[in-house]
Amino acid sequence: MNCCDLTPAHVRAIAPYLPGKPISELARELGLAEADIVKLASNENPLGPSPLALAAAQDALYDMALYPDGAGFALKAKLAGKCGVAASQIVLGNGSNDVLDMAARAFLAPGTSSVFAQHAFAVYPIATQTAGAQGIAVAAKNYGHDLAAMGAAIRADTRVLWIANPNNPTGTFLPWAEVEAFLETVPPQVLVVLDEAYGEFLPAAERCDTAAWLACFPNLLIVRTFSKAYGLAGLRVGYGLGNAAVIDLLNRVRHPFNVNAPALAAAEAALDDADFLARSYALNAAGMAQLAAGLSALGVEGVPSRGNFLLARVGDAARINTELLKRGVIVRPVANYGLPEFLRVSVGLAGQNARFLDALKACL
Protein backbone atom coordinates (compact mmCIF):
# COMPACT_ATOMS: atom_id res chain seq x y z
CA MET A 1 0.00 0.00 0.00
CA ASN A 2 1.26 3.50 -0.80
CA CYS A 3 0.12 7.09 -0.27
CA CYS A 4 -2.02 7.05 -3.44
CA ASP A 5 -3.94 3.99 -2.22
CA LEU A 6 -5.01 5.98 0.84
CA THR A 7 -6.25 8.98 -1.12
CA PRO A 8 -9.96 9.66 -0.38
CA ALA A 9 -12.31 7.91 -2.78
CA HIS A 10 -13.97 11.19 -3.80
CA VAL A 11 -10.62 12.49 -5.05
CA ARG A 12 -9.78 9.32 -7.00
CA ALA A 13 -13.23 9.50 -8.60
CA ILE A 14 -12.65 12.97 -10.09
CA ALA A 15 -12.42 13.09 -13.89
CA PRO A 16 -9.68 15.69 -14.53
CA TYR A 17 -10.60 18.81 -16.46
CA LEU A 18 -9.50 18.51 -20.09
CA PRO A 19 -8.37 21.81 -21.64
CA GLY A 20 -8.35 22.52 -25.35
CA LYS A 21 -5.43 20.98 -27.23
CA PRO A 22 -2.50 23.43 -27.49
CA ILE A 23 -1.21 24.37 -30.94
CA SER A 24 2.28 23.16 -30.04
CA GLU A 25 0.97 19.72 -29.04
CA LEU A 26 -0.84 19.19 -32.34
CA ALA A 27 2.21 20.37 -34.25
CA ARG A 28 4.36 17.77 -32.46
CA GLU A 29 1.83 14.99 -32.92
CA LEU A 30 1.20 15.44 -36.64
CA GLY A 31 4.35 17.20 -37.79
CA LEU A 32 2.46 20.35 -38.75
CA ALA A 33 3.85 23.87 -38.76
CA GLU A 34 2.44 25.85 -35.83
CA ALA A 35 1.77 28.81 -38.12
CA ASP A 36 -0.55 26.63 -40.22
CA ILE A 37 -2.72 25.57 -37.27
CA VAL A 38 -5.96 27.32 -36.32
CA LYS A 39 -7.10 26.93 -32.72
CA LEU A 40 -10.79 27.53 -32.10
CA ALA A 41 -11.10 25.37 -29.01
CA SER A 42 -10.76 27.45 -25.86
CA ASN A 43 -12.97 30.53 -26.33
CA GLU A 44 -9.98 32.87 -26.44
CA ASN A 45 -10.12 36.37 -27.86
CA PRO A 46 -8.73 36.25 -31.43
CA LEU A 47 -7.75 39.93 -31.16
CA GLY A 48 -5.29 39.08 -28.40
CA PRO A 49 -5.00 41.36 -25.35
CA SER A 50 -5.85 45.02 -25.07
CA PRO A 51 -2.84 47.15 -26.05
CA LEU A 52 -3.23 49.05 -22.78
CA ALA A 53 -3.20 45.77 -20.83
CA LEU A 54 -0.15 44.52 -22.71
CA ALA A 55 1.81 47.68 -21.97
CA ALA A 56 0.85 47.57 -18.29
CA ALA A 57 1.86 43.92 -17.97
CA GLN A 58 5.21 44.64 -19.60
CA ASP A 59 5.89 47.50 -17.20
CA ALA A 60 5.05 45.23 -14.24
CA LEU A 61 7.73 42.75 -15.28
CA TYR A 62 10.44 45.11 -14.04
CA ASP A 63 9.27 44.42 -10.49
CA MET A 64 9.02 40.65 -10.87
CA ALA A 65 11.47 40.09 -7.99
CA LEU A 66 8.81 41.47 -5.64
CA TYR A 67 5.66 39.72 -4.50
CA PRO A 68 2.46 41.17 -5.96
CA ASP A 69 0.00 43.12 -3.87
CA GLY A 70 -1.73 40.21 -2.14
CA ALA A 71 -4.84 42.31 -1.55
CA GLY A 72 -5.01 43.61 -5.13
CA PHE A 73 -5.87 47.06 -3.80
CA ALA A 74 -5.64 49.03 -7.08
CA LEU A 75 -7.60 46.50 -9.16
CA LYS A 76 -10.25 46.14 -6.48
CA ALA A 77 -10.62 49.90 -6.28
CA LYS A 78 -11.20 50.16 -10.01
CA LEU A 79 -13.62 47.21 -10.00
CA ALA A 80 -15.50 48.71 -7.05
CA GLY A 81 -16.08 51.90 -9.01
CA LYS A 82 -17.08 50.02 -12.16
CA CYS A 83 -19.43 47.57 -10.44
CA GLY A 84 -20.87 49.88 -7.78
CA VAL A 85 -19.80 47.77 -4.81
CA ALA A 86 -17.38 48.17 -1.90
CA ALA A 87 -13.87 46.76 -2.14
CA SER A 88 -14.80 44.43 0.74
CA GLN A 89 -17.32 42.82 -1.64
CA ILE A 90 -14.64 41.75 -4.16
CA VAL A 91 -12.36 38.73 -4.19
CA LEU A 92 -9.70 38.24 -6.86
CA GLY A 93 -8.83 34.91 -8.40
CA ASN A 94 -6.25 33.21 -10.56
CA GLY A 95 -8.85 33.20 -13.31
CA SER A 96 -12.53 32.79 -12.52
CA ASN A 97 -11.92 29.05 -12.01
CA ASP A 98 -10.01 29.95 -8.87
CA VAL A 99 -13.01 31.84 -7.51
CA LEU A 100 -15.31 28.90 -8.31
CA ASP A 101 -12.94 26.60 -6.44
CA MET A 102 -12.85 28.98 -3.46
CA ALA A 103 -16.65 28.87 -3.30
CA ALA A 104 -16.62 25.08 -3.20
CA ARG A 105 -13.89 24.92 -0.54
CA ALA A 106 -15.54 27.54 1.64
CA PHE A 107 -19.14 26.31 1.47
CA LEU A 108 -19.02 22.59 0.67
CA ALA A 109 -17.84 19.60 2.71
CA PRO A 110 -18.57 15.88 2.99
CA GLY A 111 -22.24 15.45 3.82
CA THR A 112 -23.33 18.46 1.75
CA SER A 113 -24.42 18.81 -1.87
CA SER A 114 -24.42 21.26 -4.75
CA VAL A 115 -26.82 21.63 -7.67
CA PHE A 116 -25.83 22.33 -11.27
CA ALA A 117 -27.32 21.85 -14.73
CA GLN A 118 -26.55 19.07 -17.16
CA HIS A 119 -24.23 20.38 -19.91
CA ALA A 120 -22.92 23.12 -17.59
CA PHE A 121 -19.26 24.01 -16.99
CA ALA A 122 -17.21 20.96 -15.94
CA VAL A 123 -15.56 22.82 -13.06
CA TYR A 124 -18.80 22.81 -11.05
CA PRO A 125 -18.89 19.02 -10.51
CA ILE A 126 -15.09 18.86 -10.21
CA ALA A 127 -14.99 21.54 -7.49
CA THR A 128 -17.89 19.82 -5.74
CA GLN A 129 -16.14 16.45 -5.72
CA THR A 130 -12.87 18.01 -4.59
CA ALA A 131 -14.67 19.31 -1.51
CA GLY A 132 -16.04 15.84 -0.82
CA ALA A 133 -19.62 16.95 -1.46
CA GLN A 134 -22.24 15.31 -3.67
CA GLY A 135 -23.11 16.85 -7.02
CA ILE A 136 -26.74 16.91 -8.15
CA ALA A 137 -26.96 17.24 -11.95
CA VAL A 138 -30.34 18.49 -13.17
CA ALA A 139 -31.47 17.55 -16.69
CA ALA A 140 -31.03 20.37 -19.20
CA LYS A 141 -33.90 22.15 -20.89
CA ASN A 142 -33.16 23.01 -24.51
CA TYR A 143 -29.45 22.54 -23.77
CA GLY A 144 -29.62 25.05 -20.92
CA HIS A 145 -30.66 25.48 -17.30
CA ASP A 146 -34.10 24.38 -16.11
CA LEU A 147 -34.37 26.71 -13.14
CA ALA A 148 -37.64 25.23 -11.84
CA ALA A 149 -36.13 21.74 -11.82
CA MET A 150 -32.93 23.03 -10.22
CA GLY A 151 -34.95 24.66 -7.46
CA ALA A 152 -36.83 21.42 -6.89
CA ALA A 153 -33.51 19.54 -6.64
CA ILE A 154 -32.32 21.59 -3.66
CA ARG A 155 -32.08 19.37 -0.58
CA ALA A 156 -31.66 20.09 3.10
CA ASP A 157 -27.92 19.48 2.72
CA THR A 158 -27.52 21.67 -0.39
CA ARG A 159 -25.10 24.54 0.18
CA VAL A 160 -24.23 25.74 -3.35
CA LEU A 161 -26.19 26.12 -6.59
CA TRP A 162 -24.32 26.97 -9.80
CA ILE A 163 -25.74 28.99 -12.70
CA ALA A 164 -23.77 29.96 -15.82
CA ASN A 165 -25.34 32.72 -17.88
CA PRO A 166 -24.51 32.53 -20.74
CA ASN A 167 -23.75 28.84 -20.30
CA ASN A 168 -20.58 27.08 -21.39
CA PRO A 169 -20.39 24.91 -23.50
CA THR A 170 -23.90 25.30 -24.93
CA GLY A 171 -24.10 29.11 -25.18
CA THR A 172 -27.67 29.18 -23.88
CA PHE A 173 -28.95 32.28 -22.12
CA LEU A 174 -31.59 32.86 -19.45
CA PRO A 175 -33.41 36.22 -19.41
CA TRP A 176 -32.25 38.08 -16.33
CA ALA A 177 -35.79 38.56 -15.07
CA GLU A 178 -36.11 34.77 -14.82
CA VAL A 179 -32.84 34.50 -12.93
CA GLU A 180 -33.84 37.25 -10.48
CA ALA A 181 -37.23 35.63 -9.89
CA PHE A 182 -35.50 32.32 -9.25
CA LEU A 183 -33.17 33.88 -6.69
CA GLU A 184 -36.23 34.91 -4.71
CA THR A 185 -37.08 31.21 -4.27
CA VAL A 186 -33.66 29.90 -3.23
CA PRO A 187 -33.28 29.21 0.52
CA PRO A 188 -30.94 31.71 2.19
CA GLN A 189 -28.57 28.95 3.35
CA VAL A 190 -27.76 28.06 -0.29
CA LEU A 191 -25.03 30.10 -1.99
CA VAL A 192 -25.98 30.85 -5.60
CA VAL A 193 -22.87 31.14 -7.79
CA LEU A 194 -23.73 33.16 -10.90
CA ASP A 195 -20.98 32.59 -13.47
CA GLU A 196 -20.86 35.49 -15.95
CA ALA A 197 -17.64 34.60 -17.78
CA TYR A 198 -19.22 35.47 -21.15
CA GLY A 199 -21.35 38.42 -20.07
CA GLU A 200 -19.45 40.96 -22.19
CA PHE A 201 -20.64 39.21 -25.36
CA LEU A 202 -24.31 39.86 -24.63
CA PRO A 203 -25.99 42.54 -26.75
CA ALA A 204 -26.83 45.73 -24.87
CA ALA A 205 -30.53 44.88 -24.66
CA GLU A 206 -29.76 41.62 -22.83
CA ARG A 207 -27.30 42.95 -20.27
CA CYS A 208 -28.16 43.54 -16.63
CA ASP A 209 -26.52 45.17 -13.62
CA THR A 210 -26.58 41.98 -11.58
CA ALA A 211 -24.19 43.53 -9.04
CA ALA A 212 -27.13 45.65 -7.89
CA TRP A 213 -28.85 42.41 -6.82
CA LEU A 214 -26.29 41.89 -4.06
CA ALA A 215 -28.18 44.31 -1.84
CA CYS A 216 -31.19 42.00 -1.98
CA PHE A 217 -29.50 38.59 -2.10
CA PRO A 218 -26.75 38.11 0.51
CA ASN A 219 -26.40 34.49 -0.68
CA LEU A 220 -25.37 35.54 -4.22
CA LEU A 221 -21.82 35.31 -5.60
CA ILE A 222 -21.20 36.77 -9.07
CA VAL A 223 -18.10 35.45 -10.84
CA ARG A 224 -16.46 37.19 -13.81
CA THR A 225 -13.22 36.91 -15.75
CA PHE A 226 -10.70 38.85 -17.83
CA SER A 227 -9.89 35.73 -19.88
CA LYS A 228 -12.54 36.06 -22.58
CA ALA A 229 -13.58 39.46 -23.91
CA TYR A 230 -10.59 41.22 -22.32
CA GLY A 231 -8.14 38.78 -23.93
CA LEU A 232 -6.10 37.96 -20.82
CA ALA A 233 -6.53 34.17 -20.65
CA GLY A 234 -2.79 33.56 -20.41
CA LEU A 235 -2.44 35.76 -17.31
CA ARG A 236 -5.28 34.14 -15.33
CA VAL A 237 -7.24 36.82 -13.51
CA GLY A 238 -10.89 36.79 -12.50
CA TYR A 239 -13.00 38.12 -9.65
CA GLY A 240 -16.06 37.50 -7.54
CA LEU A 241 -18.64 39.99 -6.23
CA GLY A 242 -20.70 39.18 -3.17
CA ASN A 243 -21.85 40.08 0.30
CA ALA A 244 -18.90 41.11 2.47
CA ALA A 245 -19.44 38.10 4.73
CA VAL A 246 -19.29 35.74 1.74
CA ILE A 247 -16.15 37.41 0.41
CA ASP A 248 -14.54 37.18 3.84
CA LEU A 249 -15.01 33.41 3.81
CA LEU A 250 -13.56 33.13 0.31
CA ASN A 251 -10.52 35.12 1.39
CA ARG A 252 -9.96 32.62 4.19
CA VAL A 253 -9.42 29.80 1.66
CA ARG A 254 -7.80 31.95 -1.05
CA HIS A 255 -4.14 31.19 -1.65
CA PRO A 256 -1.77 34.06 -0.81
CA PHE A 257 -0.62 36.09 -3.81
CA ASN A 258 -2.97 34.11 -6.06
CA VAL A 259 -2.95 36.79 -8.79
CA ASN A 260 0.47 37.74 -10.14
CA ALA A 261 1.70 41.31 -10.62
CA PRO A 262 1.52 41.48 -14.45
CA ALA A 263 -2.03 40.09 -14.29
CA LEU A 264 -3.11 42.69 -11.74
CA ALA A 265 -1.61 45.50 -13.82
CA ALA A 266 -3.04 44.21 -17.09
CA ALA A 267 -6.54 43.76 -15.69
CA GLU A 268 -6.55 47.24 -14.21
CA ALA A 269 -5.49 48.75 -17.55
CA ALA A 270 -7.94 46.60 -19.51
CA LEU A 271 -10.83 48.14 -17.60
CA ASP A 272 -9.89 51.50 -19.15
CA ASP A 273 -9.86 50.19 -22.74
CA ALA A 274 -13.50 50.55 -23.74
CA ASP A 275 -12.53 50.72 -27.41
CA PHE A 276 -10.88 47.30 -27.30
CA LEU A 277 -13.90 45.79 -25.55
CA ALA A 278 -16.21 47.27 -28.20
CA ARG A 279 -14.03 45.87 -31.00
CA SER A 280 -14.03 42.45 -29.32
CA TYR A 281 -17.82 42.48 -29.11
CA ALA A 282 -18.24 43.57 -32.74
CA LEU A 283 -15.78 40.98 -34.03
CA ASN A 284 -17.52 38.27 -32.08
CA ALA A 285 -20.98 39.26 -33.36
CA ALA A 286 -19.76 39.21 -36.96
CA GLY A 287 -17.92 35.94 -36.49
CA MET A 288 -20.90 34.30 -34.84
CA ALA A 289 -23.08 35.28 -37.81
CA GLN A 290 -20.44 33.93 -40.20
CA LEU A 291 -20.24 30.58 -38.41
CA ALA A 292 -24.00 30.23 -38.03
CA ALA A 293 -24.57 30.94 -41.74
CA GLY A 294 -21.75 28.60 -42.73
CA LEU A 295 -23.09 25.74 -40.64
CA SER A 296 -26.57 26.28 -41.99
CA ALA A 297 -25.24 26.12 -45.56
CA LEU A 298 -23.64 22.76 -44.72
CA GLY A 299 -26.88 21.45 -43.22
CA VAL A 300 -25.29 21.33 -39.75
CA GLU A 301 -27.39 22.21 -36.71
CA GLY A 302 -25.93 24.96 -34.55
CA VAL A 303 -27.19 25.74 -31.06
CA PRO A 304 -27.91 29.51 -30.81
CA SER A 305 -25.26 31.00 -28.55
CA ARG A 306 -24.75 34.19 -26.53
CA GLY A 307 -21.08 33.43 -25.87
CA ASN A 308 -18.03 33.58 -28.13
CA PHE A 309 -18.51 29.99 -29.29
CA LEU A 310 -21.23 27.72 -30.56
CA LEU A 311 -22.10 24.04 -30.66
CA ALA A 312 -22.22 22.29 -34.02
CA ARG A 313 -24.06 18.97 -34.28
CA VAL A 314 -21.85 16.98 -36.67
CA GLY A 315 -22.94 13.42 -35.88
CA ASP A 316 -19.84 11.30 -35.34
CA ALA A 317 -18.06 14.10 -33.52
CA ALA A 318 -15.05 11.99 -32.52
CA ARG A 319 -14.31 11.12 -36.14
CA ILE A 320 -14.93 14.63 -37.41
CA ASN A 321 -12.68 16.06 -34.71
CA THR A 322 -9.85 13.71 -35.72
CA GLU A 323 -10.24 14.72 -39.36
CA LEU A 324 -10.22 18.41 -38.44
CA LEU A 325 -7.02 17.95 -36.46
CA LYS A 326 -5.37 16.36 -39.49
CA ARG A 327 -6.25 19.54 -41.37
CA GLY A 328 -4.72 21.73 -38.68
CA VAL A 329 -7.99 22.90 -37.13
CA ILE A 330 -8.48 22.52 -33.37
CA VAL A 331 -12.01 22.67 -31.96
CA ARG A 332 -13.44 21.22 -28.75
CA PRO A 333 -15.11 17.81 -28.45
CA VAL A 334 -17.80 17.90 -25.76
CA ALA A 335 -18.65 14.22 -25.27
CA ASN A 336 -17.57 14.66 -21.63
CA TYR A 337 -20.48 17.10 -21.28
CA GLY A 338 -22.96 14.48 -22.47
CA LEU A 339 -22.95 15.89 -26.01
CA PRO A 340 -21.21 13.20 -28.11
CA GLU A 341 -22.64 14.41 -31.44
CA PHE A 342 -21.41 17.98 -31.00
CA LEU A 343 -18.22 19.96 -31.39
CA ARG A 344 -17.77 23.38 -29.79
CA VAL A 345 -16.08 25.95 -32.01
CA SER A 346 -14.84 29.29 -30.72
CA VAL A 347 -15.39 32.42 -32.79
CA GLY A 348 -12.15 33.46 -34.46
CA LEU A 349 -11.07 35.99 -37.04
CA ALA A 350 -12.98 35.86 -40.33
CA GLY A 351 -10.21 33.88 -42.03
CA GLN A 352 -10.03 31.39 -39.17
CA ASN A 353 -13.78 30.88 -39.21
CA ALA A 354 -13.66 30.28 -42.97
CA ARG A 355 -10.80 27.82 -42.51
CA PHE A 356 -12.91 25.83 -40.03
CA LEU A 357 -15.96 25.82 -42.29
CA ASP A 358 -13.94 24.68 -45.31
CA ALA A 359 -12.29 21.92 -43.27
CA LEU A 360 -15.62 20.82 -41.81
CA LYS A 361 -17.13 20.62 -45.30
CA ALA A 362 -14.30 18.34 -46.38
CA CYS A 363 -14.71 16.16 -43.30
CA LEU A 364 -18.47 15.81 -43.75
Buried (B, 14 or more C-beta within 10 A) or exposed (E): EEEEEEEEEBEEEEEEEEEBBBBEEBBEEEEBEEEEBBBBBBBBBBBBBBBBBBBBBEBBEEEEEEEBBEEBEEBBEBBBEEBEBEBBBBBBBBBBBBBBBBBBBBBBEEEBBBBBBBBBBBBBBBBBBBBBBBBBBBEBBEBBBBBEBBBEBBEEBBBBBBBBBBBBBBBBBBEBEEBBEBBEEBEEEBBBBBBBBBBBBBEEEEEBEBBEBBEEBEBBBBBBBBBBBBBBBEBBBBBBBBBBEBBBBBBEEBEEBBBBBBBBBBBBBBBBBEEBBEBBBEBBBBBBEBBBEBBEEBEBEBBBBBBBBBBBBBEEBBEBBEBBBEBBBBBBBBEEBEBEBBBBBBBBBEEBBBBBBEBBEEBE
